[in-house]
Amino acid sequence: MNPLLAAWLTGLLAVATLMLFTWMLSLVKRDTSIIDIVWGPAFALAAWVYHLFAPDPIQARQWLLLILVTVWGLRLGGYIWIRSIGKGEDSRYAAMRADHAESWAWRSLVTVFALQGALVAAIGLPHLMVQAQMVSPGWRWTDALGLGIWLIGFVFEAGADWQMLRFKRDPANKGRVMDRGFWAVSRHPNYFGDAMVWWGMWVIALGAPHGVWTLPSVVLMTFFLLKVSGVALLEKTIVERRPAYRDYIERTPAFFPWFPKKRAEGGS
């Protein structure tokens, strides 16, 4: 069997096993949203499995990308776990459970857990190309560029998450719109940072044979952040729940950070 295919299938099996156990735990806890906790770590798991297939000698580029995806995945999973303590099931999954009450157990296995496992296998292809092939020794300019992009993204994502966590924990901010720090230059700085993290890792993957052909993977991640599970989903009903958010929309870019427009009179 082709070594790349063998590595990918083994990684897929590892991720599928993780998703299966997480699904069973969700049935016990009646909380489908625990999938969000394992989303980031699942990518790190797949990358470590791919690394088991790395031919000798192991190169610095392989260790670099392995460390970056592990730091990103564990930080994201840890943050979502901390954020969810005492909150119960996320409203998105609660609504889906209510719509399919009798069949939700099996439906969630397919539409949530299996789907996200498949996305991990598809989006994580840059890591497969770097870890499971012979890569050139030494550093390339793409490694420095990719690391720089990753660092920018990580600072935005982790910093924005930390600021939002502090904001929500302050009772005085209940019902208000977070528009400070990273959130003053983008309505979704955490998603922008997430996208940059993945674009940075893809640039590093250009140092592996056929790494450039994994471009659809990072495009897919960006598409989901913008149009599916990220920006579009969160802003679908938020104006109805928080009228002040309309003013925030008018003066703050949705995704790419930029200088905010002058605050509307009476905004919060």
Buried (B, 14 or more C-beta within 10 A) or exposed (E): EEEBEEBBBBBBEBBBEBBBEBBEEBEEEEBBBBBBBBBBBBBBBBBBBBBEBBEEEEBEBBEBBBEBBBBBBEBBBEBBEEBBEEEEBBEBBBEBBEEEEEEBBEBBBEBBBBBBBBBBBBBBBBBBBBBBBEBEEEBBEBBEBBBEBBBBBBBBBBBBBBBBEEBEEEEEEEEEBBBEBBBBBBBBBBBBBBBBBBBBBBBBBBBBEEBEEBBEBBBBBBBBBBEEBBBEEEBEEBEEEBEBBEBBBEBBBBBEBEEBEEBEEEBB
